[in-house]
Amino acid sequence: MMRDCAECHVGGGFNQYYTSSVTGVVDASAKKFQYDPANRTDYRDANFGTSVNSFNTFIDIFGLDGLGFEASDHNGVARDLNPASPTYVGPTYAAKTTDYTQTGVLEMDCLMCHLDGYKWDKRRDEVRVGNFDASRVTGAGLGMAVNGVKVTYDPAKVTTNGDGDLVLNVNVGSMIAATPKSTNCASCHQSEYQVDWKKRGEIWKAGNEVHYGFGCMACHERKTGTPVGTTGLVTEAALGQCDPAKGGTSPFDAAWGGLDKVAFKTCEDCHSPAVTPTWNTYGAPRADAAHQAAGLTAKLLQAAGVKNGVASKSHIDIIDCTACHTKNKAGITGGAFVDGTGTDLQGRVALHDDPFVAKDMSNGLALHWLGGKLYSANLLTSFFWRDMNDFNYDANQDGRAGGMDALLPSHVAKINLDNGGLKALAADGVINTAEIAARQGLLSAGIEALNGATIPFKADGITKNFSPRISMLTVPFKSTHNISPADVAWGKTTVDADGNKVYGCTDCHGANKGFYNGAYPINGNLAWTFGPNQLATFTKVNGKTDASEGHPNIMDKHGKRTVAFQLFNPAPAGADLGVLRNIDRSEVIYEPIFKDQAAALTTFSASPIVGGTATGIMNSSADGGVSTKGHILKIDVQTDLGVAQPSRTWAVNGEYTSIAANITGMGVFATNANGFGFTITDGGANNIVITPAAGFMVKLNAATDFGPFGLGGKAYVAAPQLGVLTGATQYAGTSSWTAYLNGITAVQSGIGVMPIASISSVFIDKDPSTPGVQVYTNVAQPVAADAAQVGGFVTYAWTSSDASAIADGQTSNVTFTSTGLKTITLKVTDEEGNVAFTTQQVSVVVPPAADQITWVDNAGNLGGIVTVTSLPTPNDKLKIVWGDGKYDYVTTVDAVSTSKAHTYTSAGNKLVQIYVYKAGVQKALIKQTIIVDGAN
């Protein structure tokens, strides 16, 4: 590691310390983490004895002089490249032991970051030959190495003071900056062919990155107030002395660090901080208003884990800032491939520093999900040799013969060297069928000697059971630089010729727009064709049910399944040439068929789990070789009372051709002899049956390799997704879903359309002769609203002035329990948060009781007395309308009944109406028809 990775790594940690429980003694059983100062030993003091391990050895990939397989050394002197020549000194790719007392160790080299003009090439040359201590002096340009632990200082730069201490010349001291310059950071991260160039392209450069003028540390310096740690403990949530902040979002980006996310500046910290910033935001404009004006805060999307078509999230909620503000420009290059079939130009075991493995990144960014949020990424693809024999030969000496062994890069490099100094396949820009076939033959011939183990023959007794194939692994590296301003971001708003705002929906939504869909370039600058039996699918994911060239951590939006995609036809027919294909961007974020976890994976049951026909195949070679060894069956168990039991795991330890044979190999594991709580049997059609024992319930564990056991259909089931903007329409997978997304417009989304609140309710007026609308207490009154807008989403919220409950919705109802003038308010809120209000008033009165009014005639005339009972209280006045054009007022004091005399001018039926008031507000209207009989 020191002679390779440490070319950039600044030292310390695993480049300096060995974990040991006893000072000075290497203890293989030590488990404590190395950052505990009490539990680590400097390599100089470690006693390795006669042991050979990864801490005191390395695989030579640079040759004895550290210069690698190159035509000249680093001073331009021609090298003898003929392995047969007595003057040839080249790579041997053999393990070599390091004596740290003679080489020193790689302590933290602060000047790598802080010294302007640091010389990485000089440091690299010394690191490669094992002059670790001396490398710091040579890299800083302060002197030359004598050996690993001795240097001669340049007297023009380092002198001795009166106390005999070494001091720097003032000119050198003035070149040490408190804040590292961006050029220093870029030397390891962004220069051509360095780490981030391969992963993301040269995206940190003037004219390309809007933050370039602020420098790297503008974001990577931790926010103000962050305490500086001094203990070195990983448990200390404080900034280390030299620890630039990292986002730590992506599982692919970097080695884990306990302080990765501590006080790191995110886009939001400067552009939309949740609190008043105490850190330098460099005058960053607030993004909130701009996002809202662009319609990006409208709630039009579904949250992770939701497929029911109900919008609850906005574009800002589920799309990372960099996804829209990163647009790589023409002329920017980056890593399309890392070619593991040979060394690079500096002798490292994979080619990544050649134009042919690069690509033009003007169209080279994709998207992928992380934690339910879309991030922009470059899909870096590594390809390397694997052995497809799957059975009897341990090609990489990892202790497991079976599966698809990746050949050791040092073995590949040595075989290339021994055959005339062959370069990586991509070194000339062309990979073709004949070239691959020739390399396959050389690997087959050379691997036996390197492994010291004979390759067994196949069943024909002639052909050796070794089948090298090229496999590819694609990893999405988050694109965090190359941030573009709003006027060139995805989804930007514009103004048309008439001065009208035009929303940027069509930037992304439409066929082949290049955001979530459209061709993603795979080949880069490399021309590649292949024939049958030359390439092999990298792996199978989702419990080994789906073939994929993608990293297993490329998950769907819901974090439940790997999104599987393939870069080539794994079995081109006959002599036809196969080619790598440009995948669609959508293939990295959406599954071809949407699926979800099935009940057998989520719910304990006392019913048997019955699998389908099992093939036992993880990867299949064209030679017919398949492997079952190492497949995992894991079963979760609980009692029928819900008491959890230990999960039970079976790792297949043999090669089986049927479920029955596999179950036999399980022995007592399958019989419940140990009381595991289940039995495993063959269902009779080469299918596995897991039956809970009496009193137990089981379910599958997600760690199971479902495919080889025929359990894929029991683990995952089709789960169509509902479209937010199309109601109950279901979309089954990538094709139908992207077609839906392509048709979305601003009008359809309701963006830019203000909602209108309008009550369409028709209340039945209980007293048409009285102004206003009267309704009765304790009677449900329907309320309804007109549609608030075309497109998008609105919510309808109802309230009443007396807090009577009204459920939300376009239609609802309200029941008033008290009398008086009531106001009903409708609030309409659209997907952008715009609000509209309207109101309607009704008078609530008590409905009349039966026979509440009585009339008693006077004798011999048309007069009489009316009596009203069960008056609602409180009250202070009654208005009695006699039905003959006359009325009287009666003053009351919370009366429950009262009487009043009246004389009519004619006999007959009369409608008497009694209005009940309190403080001028009508409380009730009581009506009844009486009969006036003047003959009494």
Secondary structure, DSSP 8 states (H G I E B T S, - for coil): -TTTGGGTS---GGGTEEE-SBTTB--TT--S-TT-GGGEEEGGG-B-TT---TTTEEE--S-TTS--S-SB-TTS-B----TTSTT-------EEE--HHHH------THHHHBTT--HHHHHHHHHTT-HHHHHHHHTTSEEESSSS-EEE-TTTEEE-TTS-EEE-HHHHTTB-SS--HHHHHHHHTSTTSHHHHHH-S-SSTTT-TTGGG-THHHHS--TT--B--S--TT--SB-TT--------TTTS---TTTTTT---HHHHHS-SS---S--TT----HHHHHHTTTTS--B--TT--SS---B-HHHHB-HHHHHB---TT-EEESEEETTS--TTS-SSB-SSGGGEEEGGG--EEEEETTEEEEEEEEEEEEEEE---SS--TT-SS--SS-EE--HHHHHHHHHHTT----GGGGSEE-HHHHHHHHHHHHHHHHHHHTS---B-TTSSSBS--EEEEEEEEEEE--S-B--GGGSTT--EE-TTS-EE-THHHHSSTT-SSSSSEE--STT-EEEE-TTSB---EEETTTTEEESB-TT-B-TTSSSB----SS-SS--TT--EE---EEGGGGTS-SS-EEE-HHHHS-BSS-EEEEE----SS--TT-----TT-EEEEEEEETT--EEEEEEEE--S--SSHHHHHHHHGGGGTTTT--SEEEEE-SSSEEEEEE-TTEEEEE-TTS-TGGGT-HHHHEEE--EE-GGGTT-EE-SHHHHHHHHHT--HHHHTTT------B------S-TTSSS-EEETTS-EEEEB----SSS-EEEEEEETT---B--SSEEEE---S-EEEEEEEEEEETTS-EEEEEEEEEEEB---TT-EEEEE-TTSSEEEEEE-S--SS-SEEEEE-SSS-EEEEE-SS-S-EEEEEE-SS-EEEEEEEEEEETTEEEEEEEEEEEE-TT-
